[in-house]
Amino acid sequence: MDASITIKKLEFRRRMGTKMTYKKQLIMLPGPTNVPERVMNAMTKPIINHRGPEFRELYDSLLKKLRYAFQTKNDVFTLTSSGTGGVECAISNILSPGDKVLVPVNGVFSQRLKEKIETFGGSPIEIPVKWGAAATPDQIADAAEGQDVKAIAVVYNETSTGVTARVLNEIGKIAEEHDALYIVDAISILGGDELPVDKWGIDICIAGSQKCLACPPGLALISISGHAWEVIRQTRSKAYYFNLLKIQEFHERKETPFTPALTLWYALDEALTMLEEEGLEKRIKRHEECARAFYDAVREFGLEPFADEHWLSNTVIAVKNPPGITDKEIRDLMREKHGVVIAGGMGQLKGTMFRIGSMGIITGREVAATVQALRSSLEELGYFK
Ligand SMILES: Cc1ncc(COP(=O)(O)O)c(C=O)c1O
């Protein structure tokens, strides 16, 4: 190659402050997660007309597979946005000013859920819960008593603390008793743990593409029940991009109101095919086994999970920093020396923990590589002395 071109390229890279190349790493974050080659390759399909027959076929295929993943007969919509857009869509389409929404707050994402309720004029009734635990059905029933609650909104898997609220079924019954909508943020768990949406009476369930579904980031999935549609029609939200009435109107002709991220739709379709091939039950068991192996290893190292034993998540393994060692030191060594990428703490928990995403394609191989990288990094940092 002409030397001047090489020099220009190097100069450009220097100015950009990046090598502009990305090594393949083992991404053990609580999202995004590793994406199988099959799913990556699906994105190379040709672009099609999003108002043409091929898209309608894709729309049907995705809907069928999403119903399986959500275990629902309801419609499930694919939104071109990250998970936050899905939660905003739910909240902005059901709330009128002053509506009361019960929301347990036990971490960063449930805090954000509460903020969204406030943003759209709702009146959140916060149930403060220790970070590391989840609200019990009794706490929720007590808080709902005598209140005219429009909805109960729960984060199923609090990604910031590694807590799974394994009481969704019971909360669903409380929502039903109060004729309240039941909204569940399942962004970091759908496809990785039990979540029978219809059986548990969930009216609106939100998931993200980049977590347990092992798809790239960029899509939010949202299921809507008949009860939720009644409320949405009464509310007539002013939401524009995330307007569910408009989305429903286009759904009738198997289209979306605005241009969908076609390549991500291809990816999701393939990722959901893989989920169907494996079967939900097997997939959930795989997540459970991998999580158990992580917790066993962490304890063997003398480290402590952040969440209380009762609420330990099978998709996010949150671990307290060992005394005298920072998560940054551990994370940097794991990334630089072993090519394994894990996350730190969020919000008020920043600098106190590291978090490992055990999601999507996770198998014993990824667990072993991560545990080995963790062990070596701790050793190098003098932890085992
Ligand atoms: C439980 C939960 N809710 C909401 C979000 C926000 O999703 P996104 O970052 O895709 O907007 C996340 C992201 O990690 C999450 O884990």
The ligand as an SDF file (V2000), in Angstrom:
LIG
                    3D

 16 16  0  0  0  0  0  0  0  0999 V2000
  -33.6630   -4.3590   34.6820 C   0  0  0  0  0  0  0  0  0  0  0  0
  -33.2910   -3.3740   33.6280 C   0  0  0  0  0  0  0  0  0  0  0  0
  -34.1760   -2.4310   33.2710 N   0  0  0  0  0  0  0  0  0  0  0  0
  -33.8880   -1.5280   32.3260 C   0  0  0  0  0  0  0  0  0  0  0  0
  -32.6700   -1.5300   31.6790 C   0  0  0  0  0  0  0  0  0  0  0  0
  -32.3680   -0.5160   30.6310 C   0  0  0  0  0  0  0  0  0  0  0  0
  -32.1460   -1.1390   29.4040 O   0  0  0  0  0  0  0  0  0  0  0  0
  -31.3330   -0.4310   28.2310 P   0  0  0  0  0  0  0  0  0  0  0  0
  -29.9700   -0.1420   28.7760 O   0  0  0  0  0  0  0  0  0  0  0  0
  -31.3400   -1.4810   27.1640 O   0  0  0  0  0  0  0  0  0  0  0  0
  -32.0640    0.7860   27.8720 O   0  0  0  0  0  0  0  0  0  0  0  0
  -31.7060   -2.4740   32.0290 C   0  0  0  0  0  0  0  0  0  0  0  0
  -30.3820   -2.4750   31.4120 C   0  0  0  0  0  0  0  0  0  0  0  0
  -29.4460   -3.0910   31.8730 O   0  0  0  0  0  0  0  0  0  0  0  0
  -32.0330   -3.4220   33.0320 C   0  0  0  0  0  0  0  0  0  0  0  0
  -31.1500   -4.3610   33.3880 O   0  0  0  0  0  0  0  0  0  0  0  0
  1  2  1  0
  2  3  1  0
  2 15  2  0
  3  4  2  0
  4  5  1  0
  5  6  1  0
  5 12  2  0
  6  7  1  0
  7  8  1  0
  8  9  2  0
  8 10  1  0
  8 11  1  0
 12 13  1  0
 12 15  1  0
 13 14  2  0
 15 16  1  0
M  END
$$$$
